[in-house]
């Protein structure tokens, strides 16, 4: 793997972790003004443009009326696929 491919692979890995941490923090519903809320807002600012693409694709998808958002999972799967492609070079 070339050095550019390694850098892209590393960046994709970091971005996946940012999405995972954002989702994990969202389960705790951090209160405004706390450090956890600031971390969540920062991660949301960075990851929302990408996750929003998948949210628009899944707009009407609901499982028996639940409000579960599958767009972060789909976004991570797409990044894993991109990592596999990058790893070939």
N, C-alpha and C positions, 0 to 999 in steps of 0.2 A: 504494500500500500504506500502510495507517495505521501510526502509530508503534507501536501494540500488536502489530500483525502483524509489523512489522520486528523487534521485540524477541523475539517467539516464534520467528521464522525464524532469528535469530541464535543463540538458545539451542539450537535443534535442530541447527544447524551445529556448535556447540561440542560437543554431546553425540555427534554422529557422529564428530568427531575424537577424542574420548575413547575411543570404542569401537575405532576404527582403531589408535590408539596402544597400547591395551591388547592387542589381537591381535598387533601387531608385537612388542611386548616379550615376549609369551608364547612366541614362536618362539625366543628366546634363553635361556629358562629361567634367570632371574636367581637368584643364590644369596641365601639369607636373610641379612639384615644389610647388604646393599649398598643404595646409593641407588636403583638400578634396581628392586630388589625392593620398596622402600618406595613408589616411584611406581606400580609394578604393583599393589600391594595397595590403594593409594588409588583408583586407577582401577577396580579390581575392586569395591571397596566401593560405588562410585557407579553403575557400569553393570550389575552382576550382577542386581539386582532386575528390570530391564527385559529383559536378555538371557535371564534364567531363564524368562520367559514363553514365549519362542520355543523354548528348550531343551525345555520340557515338551511343546510341540507336535510336536517332531521326535524325541521320545524313542527310538523304535525304528529310526530311519533310520541305516543304515550302508551304505557303499559297499564291497562285497566284504570286509567285516570290518575296514575301516580305522577309526581313531578320529577321523576328521575331524569337527569340530563346525561345522555350518553355521548355528547359531543367531545368531552375530554378523552374518553376511551378511544373513540374513533380517531381523534387527532394523534394520540400516542401510537396507535397502530400504523397510521400513515408515516409517522416519523421512524418507526422501526423498519418499515419497508424501505424508506429512503436510506437508512443506515446500512441495510443489507446491500443496496445498490452501490453505495459509496465504498463499502468494504471490498468490493470486487476490483477496485482500481487502486 
